[in-house]
């Protein structure tokens, strides 16, 4: 069974084609600059070679049509015909309180997704555009929605509620939802395989550190707590997001700078975080380079980043009653050797002790804790696309 996975952003469409019988990737790539000048499709073939296709991609439907054409082309395609696509799995950012797992997409599900647009106005509309496009282009092919928020629906009310009037929660569903659920779910499951542990009897702290970043406290295979909240802004300092910020400070800025709601949202989402603090970049590699050259703001940004992650690890160790495993994943978590060291320094009191030599690894699975560490520290590259493909496969397999 061949499963096509789509991750539609506002101006990009990531795709990956899986042969689920062999659990093998057949094709992967991305359409960039959708609706903009200079749009293109970049295809990565199984031999590692990349092929770039340039052309006007005016909207998501054209982008999806472009993808279908390339993956079924004679020269570059992995399929002889589009009839070989058994199902399509979509990454959908927000499922609200309506979905605690992945679902087969029908008219009723689409209505609920449309209702939840107000919870994720920057993400869900693009996700829906991909669903609409496939429905139009391949109407007979079943589609499945896999939600970033679903994994965290196991959080209890005392964890996900905010200290605001309860009536606002009931009226607008304002609460902690959490994101990166597909990644946290994958790495927490995978680490149990690596360590030969049972997922129903283990306490895990998962650190997904990328341009967007979040931690999750996972107990016996279920999310107990997570650092992102009602939106992805809350929690850790990120590439361009502020992370935890006093609401009073934000309203003070709005008053002093005489800015409105839209501008303040752009401020905390696009111009804050590591970019705002360092003035260098949102890219951790560039910030580390500048820090090595002596840039004081870059040094400050790195210290702030490591401290915030460390603080959340300590909080989640308390919430879990201790941790058996600490996971590093995401582009930064998998590759930033020095940052992992800085985060773990001082966590020995919680039974977390890093081995400096074992830590010298990038982008591959590795146990990097010392022999004396009570908790295992493990680098686990994430694979959200595979989770989406697997969920899609399981749901579609049981349709008939």
C-alpha positions as CSV (number, residue, x, y, z in Angstrom):
1,X,0.0,0.0,0.0
2,X,1.4,3.4,-1.1
3,X,0.7,6.3,1.2
4,X,1.3,9.9,0.2
5,X,1.9,12.3,3.2
6,X,1.3,16.0,2.8
7,X,2.3,18.8,5.1
8,X,0.8,22.0,3.7
9,X,2.1,25.3,5.1
10,X,1.0,28.8,4.1
11,X,3.5,29.0,1.2
12,X,5.0,25.5,1.1
13,X,3.9,21.8,0.6
14,X,6.2,19.1,2.0
15,X,5.5,15.6,0.7
16,X,6.7,12.1,1.2
17,X,5.6,8.9,-0.5
18,X,5.8,5.6,1.4
19,X,5.5,2.0,0.5
20,X,4.0,0.8,3.7
21,X,4.4,-2.9,2.9
22,X,8.2,-2.5,3.1
23,X,8.0,0.7,5.3
24,X,10.2,2.4,2.7
25,X,10.3,6.0,1.4
26,X,9.8,6.1,-2.3
27,X,10.0,9.8,-2.9
28,X,10.2,13.0,-0.9
29,X,10.4,16.7,-1.6
30,X,8.9,20.2,-1.1
31,X,7.1,22.8,-3.1
32,X,8.3,26.3,-2.1
33,X,6.9,29.8,-2.5
34,X,3.3,28.8,-3.3
35,X,1.5,31.8,-4.6
36,X,4.8,33.8,-4.9
37,X,7.3,34.6,-7.6
38,X,10.1,32.0,-8.1
39,X,8.1,29.0,-6.9
40,X,9.6,25.6,-7.5
41,X,9.4,21.9,-6.5
42,X,12.5,20.2,-5.1
43,X,12.4,16.4,-5.4
44,X,14.8,14.2,-3.4
45,X,15.3,10.8,-5.0
46,X,16.0,7.6,-3.2
47,X,19.7,7.7,-4.3
48,X,20.0,11.1,-2.6
49,X,20.1,13.2,-5.7
50,X,17.9,16.3,-5.9
51,X,16.0,17.6,-8.9
52,X,14.6,21.1,-9.1
53,X,11.5,21.9,-11.1
54,X,10.7,25.6,-11.6
55,X,7.3,26.9,-12.6
56,X,4.4,29.0,-11.5
57,X,2.6,27.5,-8.5
58,X,-0.3,30.0,-8.0
59,X,-2.1,28.1,-5.2
60,X,-2.1,24.8,-3.2
61,X,-4.2,22.9,-5.7
62,X,-1.6,23.6,-8.5
63,X,1.1,22.7,-6.0
64,X,-0.5,19.3,-5.2
65,X,-1.2,18.7,-8.9
66,X,2.5,19.4,-9.5
67,X,3.5,16.9,-6.9
68,X,1.2,14.2,-8.3
69,X,2.7,14.8,-11.8
70,X,6.3,14.5,-10.6
71,X,5.9,11.4,-8.5
72,X,4.1,9.6,-11.4
73,X,6.4,10.8,-14.2
74,X,8.3,8.4,-16.3
75,X,11.7,10.0,-15.7
76,X,11.5,11.0,-12.0
77,X,8.5,9.3,-10.6
78,X,8.3,6.4,-8.1
79,X,4.8,5.4,-9.4
80,X,3.7,4.1,-12.8
81,X,0.2,5.6,-12.2
82,X,-1.6,7.7,-9.7
83,X,-3.9,4.7,-9.2
84,X,-1.0,3.2,-7.1
85,X,-1.7,5.8,-4.4
86,X,-3.8,4.0,-1.8
87,X,-4.4,6.9,0.6
88,X,-3.2,10.4,1.5
89,X,-2.3,11.4,5.1
90,X,-2.3,15.1,6.1
91,X,-0.6,16.8,8.9
92,X,-3.2,19.0,10.5
93,X,-2.0,21.3,13.2
94,X,-5.1,21.8,15.4
95,X,-7.8,19.4,16.2
96,X,-9.1,21.3,19.2
97,X,-10.9,19.2,21.8
98,X,-12.7,17.3,19.0
99,X,-10.0,14.8,18.1
100,X,-7.8,12.7,20.4
101,X,-6.4,10.6,17.5
102,X,-6.1,10.5,13.8
103,X,-9.3,10.2,11.7
104,X,-10.6,9.3,8.3
105,X,-11.6,12.6,6.6
106,X,-15.3,12.9,5.6
107,X,-17.7,15.8,5.3
108,X,-18.3,15.9,9.0
109,X,-14.6,16.0,9.8
110,X,-14.0,18.8,7.3
111,X,-16.7,20.8,9.0
112,X,-15.0,20.4,12.4
113,X,-11.6,21.4,10.9
114,X,-13.2,24.5,9.4
115,X,-14.7,25.3,12.8
116,X,-11.3,25.0,14.4
117,X,-9.6,27.5,12.0
118,X,-10.0,30.2,14.6
119,X,-7.8,28.1,17.0
120,X,-5.0,27.9,14.4
121,X,-5.6,30.7,11.8
122,X,-2.0,30.5,10.5
123,X,-1.9,26.7,10.0
124,X,-5.3,25.0,9.6
125,X,-6.4,27.0,6.5
126,X,-3.3,25.7,4.6
127,X,-3.8,22.2,5.9
128,X,-7.4,22.3,4.6
129,X,-6.2,23.6,1.2
130,X,-4.3,20.4,0.8
131,X,-7.4,18.3,1.7
132,X,-9.6,20.3,-0.7
133,X,-7.0,19.8,-3.5
134,X,-6.8,16.1,-3.1
135,X,-10.6,15.8,-2.8
136,X,-10.8,17.6,-6.2
137,X,-7.8,15.8,-7.9
138,X,-8.2,12.3,-6.6
139,X,-11.8,12.1,-5.3
140,X,-11.8,8.3,-4.8
141,X,-8.6,8.2,-2.7
142,X,-9.3,8.1,1.1
143,X,-7.7,10.8,3.2
144,X,-6.7,10.8,6.8
145,X,-6.0,13.8,9.2
146,X,-3.2,13.4,11.8
147,X,-3.2,16.2,14.4
148,X,-0.3,17.9,16.2
149,X,-2.5,18.4,19.2
150,X,-4.0,14.9,19.4
151,X,-1.3,13.3,21.5
152,X,-1.7,15.9,24.2
153,X,-5.4,15.3,24.6
154,X,-4.5,12.9,27.5
155,X,-3.6,15.9,29.7
156,X,-5.9,16.3,32.7
157,X,-8.0,19.5,33.3
158,X,-5.8,20.8,36.2
159,X,-2.8,20.7,33.7
160,X,-4.4,22.2,30.6
161,X,-6.6,24.9,32.3
162,X,-5.4,28.5,32.6
163,X,-6.1,30.8,35.5
164,X,-8.7,32.8,33.7
165,X,-12.5,32.9,34.2
166,X,-13.9,29.4,33.6
167,X,-16.6,31.0,31.4
168,X,-14.0,31.9,28.8
169,X,-12.8,28.3,28.6
170,X,-16.4,27.1,28.1
171,X,-17.1,29.9,25.6
172,X,-13.9,29.9,23.5
173,X,-12.1,26.7,24.5
174,X,-9.1,28.7,25.7
175,X,-6.8,26.1,27.3
176,X,-3.4,24.4,26.8
177,X,-3.4,22.2,23.7
178,X,0.2,21.6,23.0
179,X,1.8,20.9,19.6
180,X,4.6,18.7,18.1
181,X,2.4,15.8,19.3
182,X,3.3,13.6,16.4
183,X,7.0,14.1,17.0
184,X,6.8,13.5,20.8
185,X,4.7,10.4,20.2
186,X,7.2,9.0,17.7
187,X,10.4,9.6,19.7
188,X,8.8,8.4,23.0
189,X,7.7,5.2,21.3
190,X,11.0,4.7,19.4
191,X,13.2,5.2,22.5
192,X,11.3,2.3,24.2
193,X,12.4,0.1,21.3
194,X,16.0,1.4,21.5
195,X,16.2,0.7,25.3
196,X,14.0,-2.4,25.2
197,X,11.5,-0.9,27.6
198,X,7.8,-1.1,27.8
199,X,6.0,2.1,27.0
200,X,3.3,1.5,29.7
201,X,5.8,1.7,32.5
202,X,8.2,4.5,31.8
203,X,8.6,8.2,32.6
204,X,10.0,10.3,29.7
205,X,10.9,13.9,29.1
206,X,11.0,14.7,25.4
207,X,12.8,17.8,24.1
208,X,11.7,18.7,20.5
209,X,14.2,21.4,19.7
210,X,14.0,23.1,16.3
211,X,13.0,26.4,15.0
212,X,9.8,25.7,16.9
213,X,10.5,24.0,20.2
214,X,8.6,22.2,23.0
215,X,9.0,19.8,25.8
216,X,6.6,17.0,26.8
217,X,6.3,15.1,30.0
218,X,5.2,11.6,29.0
219,X,4.1,9.0,31.6
220,X,3.3,5.4,30.6
221,X,3.0,6.4,26.9
222,X,0.7,9.3,27.4
223,X,1.3,13.1,27.5
224,X,1.1,14.4,31.0
225,X,2.1,18.0,30.2
226,X,3.7,20.0,27.5
227,X,5.3,23.5,27.2
228,X,3.4,24.9,24.2
229,X,-0.1,26.2,25.1
230,X,-3.2,27.6,23.5
231,X,-0.8,28.6,20.6
232,X,2.7,27.5,19.8
233,X,4.1,30.8,21.3
234,X,4.1,29.6,24.9
235,X,7.0,27.8,26.5
236,X,10.6,27.7,25.3
237,X,12.4,30.5,23.5
238,X,12.3,29.5,19.8
239,X,13.7,30.8,16.5
240,X,11.3,33.7,16.2
241,X,8.8,33.1,18.9
242,X,9.1,34.7,22.3
243,X,8.2,31.7,24.5
244,X,6.9,32.4,28.0
245,X,6.2,36.2,28.3
246,X,4.4,38.2,31.0
247,X,1.1,39.3,29.5
248,X,1.6,42.6,31.3
249,X,4.8,43.1,29.5
250,X,3.1,42.6,26.2
251,X,0.3,45.1,26.9
252,X,3.0,47.5,28.2
253,X,4.8,47.2,24.8
254,X,1.5,47.6,22.9
255,X,0.7,50.8,24.8
256,X,4.2,52.3,24.5
257,X,4.7,51.4,20.9
258,X,1.1,52.2,20.0
259,X,0.6,48.8,18.2
260,X,-2.6,46.8,17.8
261,X,-3.4,43.1,18.1
262,X,-2.2,42.0,14.7
263,X,1.2,43.8,15.0
264,X,1.7,42.5,18.6
265,X,1.0,38.9,17.3
266,X,3.6,39.4,14.6
267,X,6.0,40.7,17.1
268,X,5.9,37.6,19.4
269,X,5.6,35.1,16.5
270,X,8.0,36.5,13.9
271,X,10.5,39.0,15.4
272,X,11.1,37.7,18.9
273,X,12.9,34.5,20.2
274,X,16.5,33.9,19.3
275,X,16.2,36.4,16.3
276,X,15.0,39.2,18.6
277,X,17.4,38.6,21.4
278,X,20.6,38.1,19.3
279,X,19.8,40.3,16.4
280,X,21.8,37.7,14.4
281,X,19.4,35.1,13.0
282,X,16.8,32.5,14.0
283,X,19.2,29.8,12.8
284,X,21.0,28.3,15.8
285,X,24.1,27.4,13.6
286,X,24.6,31.1,12.7
287,X,24.1,32.1,16.3
288,X,26.7,29.6,17.5
289,X,29.2,30.9,14.9
290,X,28.7,34.5,16.1
291,X,29.0,33.4,19.7
292,X,32.3,31.8,19.0
293,X,33.5,35.0,17.4
294,X,32.7,36.9,20.6
295,X,29.2,38.3,19.8
296,X,27.8,39.0,23.3
297,X,24.1,39.0,22.3
298,X,24.6,35.6,20.6
299,X,26.2,34.3,23.8
300,X,23.3,35.7,25.8
301,X,20.7,34.1,23.5
302,X,22.4,30.6,23.8
303,X,22.5,30.9,27.6
304,X,18.8,31.9,27.7
305,X,17.9,29.0,25.4
306,X,19.7,26.4,27.5
307,X,18.4,27.8,30.8
308,X,14.8,27.7,29.6
309,X,15.0,24.1,28.4
310,X,16.8,23.1,31.7
311,X,14.1,24.8,33.8
312,X,11.3,22.9,32.0
313,X,13.2,19.6,32.3
314,X,13.4,20.2,36.1
315,X,9.7,21.1,36.2
316,X,8.7,18.0,34.3
317,X,11.0,15.8,36.4
318,X,9.0,17.0,39.4
319,X,5.6,16.5,37.6
320,X,6.6,13.0,36.7
321,X,8.1,12.1,40.0
322,X,11.5,11.6,38.4
323,X,12.5,10.7,34.8
324,X,13.7,7.4,33.4
325,X,14.6,8.9,30.0
326,X,15.5,12.3,28.5
327,X,15.1,12.6,24.8
328,X,16.7,15.2,22.4
329,X,15.1,15.4,19.0
330,X,14.4,18.0,16.3
331,X,17.1,19.8,14.1
332,X,18.7,21.5,17.1
333,X,18.2,18.6,19.6
334,X,19.7,16.1,17.2
335,X,22.7,18.1,16.2
336,X,23.7,20.8,18.8
337,X,26.4,19.0,20.8
338,X,27.4,22.0,22.9
339,X,23.9,23.1,23.6
340,X,22.9,19.6,24.9
341,X,25.9,19.7,27.2
342,X,24.9,23.2,28.5
343,X,21.3,22.0,29.1
344,X,22.3,18.9,31.0
345,X,25.0,20.5,33.2
346,X,23.6,20.8,36.7
347,X,20.8,18.2,36.2
348,X,22.7,15.5,38.1
349,X,20.5,16.1,41.1
350,X,17.6,14.7,39.0
351,X,19.6,11.6,38.0
352,X,20.5,13.1,34.6
353,X,24.2,13.0,33.8
354,X,25.7,13.4,30.3
355,X,28.8,11.6,29.0
356,X,30.8,14.3,27.1
357,X,32.4,11.8,24.7
358,X,29.2,10.0,23.9
359,X,27.5,13.3,23.3
360,X,29.8,14.0,20.3
361,X,27.2,12.7,17.9
362,X,24.9,14.4,15.4
363,X,21.8,13.4,13.6
364,X,21.6,9.7,14.6
365,X,20.2,7.6,17.3
366,X,22.6,7.4,20.3
367,X,22.6,6.9,24.1
368,X,24.7,9.8,25.4
369,X,24.2,9.4,29.2
370,X,27.0,8.4,31.5
371,X,27.2,5.0,33.2
372,X,26.3,6.6,36.5
373,X,23.2,8.4,35.2
374,X,20.0,7.1,36.6
375,X,18.1,8.4,33.6
376,X,19.1,7.5,30.1
377,X,19.8,10.4,27.8
378,X,19.0,9.5,24.2
379,X,19.2,11.3,20.8
380,X,16.4,10.2,18.6
381,X,15.9,11.7,15.2
382,X,12.2,12.4,14.7
383,X,10.1,11.0,11.9
384,X,6.7,12.7,11.9
385,X,6.0,11.7,8.3
386,X,6.3,8.0,9.1
387,X,3.8,8.4,12.0
388,X,1.3,10.1,9.6
389,X,1.8,7.4,7.0
390,X,1.4,4.6,9.6
391,X,-1.7,6.1,11.1
392,X,-3.1,6.5,7.6
393,X,-2.3,3.0,6.7
394,X,-4.0,1.6,9.8
395,X,-7.2,3.6,9.4
396,X,-7.6,2.9,5.7
397,X,-6.8,-0.8,6.2
398,X,-9.8,-1.0,8.5
399,X,-12.2,0.9,6.3
400,X,-13.4,-2.1,4.4
